[in-house]
C-alpha cells in the first residue's frame, strides 16, 4: 500500500520521484502502532521535528518496490524522510 502512488501493489517501482503535494501525519487515534516512534521511552528510532495530525509539504518520494519513503519539510524547516505508513495523502501533483 502506498499513500502517494495509486496501485503501487500492481505497479511497483524503484527510484526517486520529485513531487509536489501535501501529506498529514497520522494521529495516535488513527495509528496507535506509530506511538513508539514518538515516545522517547521506547526502544524505537524516535521521530523529531514532526507533529502528529499536522500537514506537511512533500519534496520527493522514493519507491522501494511496493513501499515508499516520503521526504517532507519538517517543523524545523529541514528535510526529513519517513516511511509512507506515517502519512495520509492530502494532495499530490506529479
C-alpha positions as CSV (number, residue, x, y, z in Angstrom):
1,X,0.0,0.0,0.0
2,X,1.2,3.5,-0.8
3,X,0.0,6.8,0.4
4,X,1.4,8.6,-2.6
5,X,1.1,6.4,-5.7
6,X,-2.1,4.6,-6.7
7,X,-2.0,0.8,-7.3
8,X,1.6,0.5,-6.1
9,X,1.0,-3.2,-5.4
10,X,0.1,-3.7,-9.1
11,X,2.8,-1.3,-10.4
12,X,5.7,-1.3,-8.0
13,X,8.7,0.9,-8.8
14,X,12.2,1.7,-7.6
15,X,13.6,5.2,-7.7
16,X,13.1,8.8,-6.8
17,X,10.2,11.0,-8.0
18,X,10.2,14.7,-7.3
19,X,6.6,15.6,-6.5
20,X,4.7,18.5,-5.0
21,X,2.0,17.6,-2.6
22,X,0.9,17.5,1.0
23,X,0.6,14.7,3.5
24,X,-0.8,14.6,7.0
25,X,0.9,12.6,9.8
26,X,-1.5,10.0,11.2
27,X,-2.7,10.8,14.8
28,X,-2.4,8.4,17.8
29,X,-6.1,7.6,17.5
30,X,-5.7,6.7,13.8
31,X,-2.4,4.7,14.1
32,X,-1.6,3.8,17.7
33,X,1.1,1.4,16.4
34,X,3.2,4.6,15.5
35,X,3.2,5.8,19.1
36,X,6.6,4.1,19.8
37,X,8.3,6.4,17.2
38,X,7.1,9.5,19.1
39,X,7.6,8.1,22.6
40,X,11.1,8.9,24.0
41,X,10.8,6.0,26.4
42,X,10.5,3.3,23.7
43,X,13.4,1.5,22.0
44,X,12.3,2.5,18.5
45,X,14.1,5.1,16.4
46,X,12.5,8.4,17.5
47,X,10.9,10.9,15.1
48,X,11.7,14.5,16.0
49,X,10.5,17.7,14.3
50,X,7.2,16.2,13.2
51,X,3.8,16.8,14.8
52,X,1.1,14.2,14.6
53,X,-2.0,15.4,12.8
54,X,-0.1,18.2,11.0
55,X,0.0,18.6,7.2
56,X,3.5,18.8,5.6
57,X,4.8,19.7,2.2
58,X,6.3,16.7,0.2
59,X,9.6,17.3,-1.5
60,X,10.1,13.8,-3.1
61,X,9.2,10.2,-2.8
62,X,11.4,7.2,-3.2
63,X,10.0,3.8,-4.2
64,X,11.3,0.5,-3.0
65,X,9.1,-1.9,-4.9
66,X,5.7,-1.7,-3.2
67,X,6.5,0.8,-0.4
68,X,7.8,4.4,-0.4
69,X,9.8,6.8,1.7
70,X,8.4,10.3,1.8
71,X,10.6,13.3,2.2
72,X,8.9,16.3,3.9
73,X,9.9,19.7,5.2
74,X,9.6,19.2,9.0
75,X,8.8,21.7,11.8
76,X,12.4,22.8,11.8
77,X,12.4,23.6,8.1
78,X,14.7,20.6,7.4
79,X,14.1,17.7,5.0
80,X,13.1,14.5,6.8
81,X,12.4,11.1,5.3
82,X,9.8,8.8,6.8
83,X,8.0,5.7,5.6
84,X,4.7,6.1,3.8
85,X,2.9,4.4,6.6
86,X,3.3,7.5,8.7
87,X,1.0,9.6,6.4
88,X,-2.4,10.1,4.8
89,X,-2.3,11.9,1.4
90,X,-3.9,15.4,1.3
91,X,-2.9,16.3,-2.2
92,X,-0.3,15.4,-4.9
93,X,1.0,16.8,-8.2
94,X,3.4,14.7,-10.2
